[in-house]
Every structure is written in structure tokens, then in C-alpha cells.
Amino acid sequence: MDAIPSRDKIKIGISVSIVQKQDQGSGKLTDGIVKRILTSSSFHPHGIKVELESGKIGRVQKIS
């Protein structure tokens, strides 16, 4: 598995795959466009938390 992207790689408007809280067990990914970055630290072991334009919130697993 690829490394979880750090915050400096994540920009508003890019396409990412996130895992939502309810999907953490299954690892199901949701694709979308970053609307807001919610994690202030530069790195988080489970991924930087973002809000997508769809309103979904989750942790970035990869940049698509």
C-alpha cells in the first residue's frame, strides 16, 4: 500500500480517495474533490481529514 499523503501534498480542488469513519473497518474508499482541509497537523497516521465538495468527510488515503 502506498504511503498516506502528508498535508503539504493535499490542496483544495484536487481529486482524492478518502475513507469515511463508517468505512474504516471495510477500507471502502470514496472519491471526490477536496473542499476543505480539516487536519491542522502536517501528518496523521490514518490520513489528513478533509471535507469533499459532496459534503462527505474522511481521511485521505491517496491522491487520485
NORPE-V273135 format. One record per helix or strand. SS is the DSSP state (H for helix, E for strand). FROM is the first residue (numbers start at 1). TO is the last residue. If there is no record, write none. Layout:
ss;from;to
SS;FROM;TO
SS;FROM;TO
//
This chain:
ss;from;to
H;7;9
E;15;20
H;21;23
E;30;37
E;49;52
E;57;63
//
